[in-house]
Structure formats: structure tokens, C-alpha cells
Amino acid sequence: MKVGVIGCGHMGTALIAGLVSQDPKIDIAIFESSSERRADVAARFGATDCGTDPALLCAQAEVIVLAVKPADLETVAAVLQPQLGSQLVISLLAGVRQGRVMQLLGTKQVVRYMPSLAAAVGKALVGVSLPDDATEYMRHTAELIATALGTPLFVPEKLMPAVTGLSGSGIAFVFEFVHAMCLGAVQSGMSYDVALTGALTVLEGAASSIRENGEHPISLLSKVISPAGTTIAGVEQLHKHGFDAAVAAAVAASADRARDLES
């Protein structure tokens, strides 16, 4: 597969790194306004430097990935649109609807992604929205490329704001939770560094328990809580301080804000 990446910022570079990790022989071409960044990415990943020439990029790519800032979309589209052929376009532009990208590029072959910060380590939940008339090739290709960033989750575009609340913004809520766990351990006499190592292990173990056992989280919770024990004492505090309501409200608020900001 020949992939052209437009924009080599954090997300574009994360995608390139993931693709190369999957297949060291993959053909990647890059289009980036910063000559310094282009040279760095080309050297690190063996990508073809197309400079700022859209014709050269399009000639070498079966799939084109838009990884520019949303504010730069119209400028990039103006130079890219005349050169586009039958390539599949994947948009990483946060908050930009498929319809707008289709209109500006003059193609309906546009797939929208919504990854998170964890894409930098290949562990993001990646929302994937296909066009209504997507072919099996488009679905397969979109899934394959999304796995370079993490785990794809196919959703209709109307649910992309929910993916933002759950994943794009939700990862920050997990950071807050881990930090709070560490603070509690520090209050109980443990150093923060040791507590952080422990909290991350607990987090990974909890996620694996849910994923591998296939049980509902509440079912697993009931196995940890014993009458008048340590866990119920802690869970009581979570309920007392509105933990469930606060987290649910945070995800919903982020989703609502993402919906408001979409263009």
C-alpha cells in the first residue's frame, strides 16, 4: 500500500510511526510545509519527501491522510483538490465533518477518524466513520490504517462527539483518576513514584479483567466488595463525593462541546 500523509505534526508522525512498525517496507510519501520537519520524518521513517508539491504526493499515494490543523484545511484543499484522482482520503481533522472535507476536496471517498493522545504509543481508541456508500475496500483499508494508531471503533458520524467524550477527552479523565489514586496512596504513607507504578499496574489489571472475562464491570465489582471490608469503605466515599455522576457528566459535557464545535 502507498500512503501519502499531509501534515507531519504529532498525529501525522504517530500514524507514520505506527504504519512503519506494522510494515517496515510500506511506501509513505509526505507533504509538509516545514522543511525541517519533512527532513526529520523522511530520515527517521524512510518516507518520500514530496515537499509542498501535491501532484507528486498524489502520484505516489493510493490513500491520502489529512493530518493538518483544521484551520489549514481550506488552504490545503485548494492545492490538493485539482490533483486528486480515485484515492481514498482519511481525515484526522478534529471537529471537521466528512461532508465539509468531501465538499472542499470534490470527492466522496472520505473516511473520518477520531483518535486520542494515546495514538502516540499506538494505543488509542480510534473512532472511524465511513461514508454511506463505503465499499468493502474502503472499510478494510480504513481499519488497517486505524490499527497503526490503536483500536478502531466503527461508528456513524453522528456519534463522533461521543467518541470524543469517551476517548479524545476521556483519556484526560483517566489521567485525573490515576493522579487521584496516587494522592490517596501518598496520604497513606507511600511515595508518589511508587504509587504511580502501582496505580498503573492496577489500571492495566482492571482493564484486562473486564476485557478477558467479558463480564460487566459491576459484576466484577461485586467480587471485590466484601461485607464491612476495605473496598466497600472506599466505594462509599466514591459515592458520597459523586464519583459516578462526575465522570458521566464529564464525558457527556465533552461530547456536547465537541458537537457544538463541529464544522
Secondary structure, DSSP 8 states (H G I E B T S, - for coil): -EEEEE--SHHHHHHHHHHHHH-TT-EEEEE-S-HHHHHHHHHHH--EE-TT-HHHHHHH-SEEEE-S-GGGHHHHHHHHGGG--S-EEEE--TT--HHHHHHHHT-S-EEEEE--GGGGGT-EEEEEE--TT--HHHHHHHHHHHTTTEEEEE--GGGHHHHIIIIITHHHHHHHHHHHHHHHHHHTT--HHHHHHHHHHHHHHHHHHHHHH---HHHHHHHH--TTSHHHHHHHHHHHTTHHHHHHHHHHHHHHHHHHH--
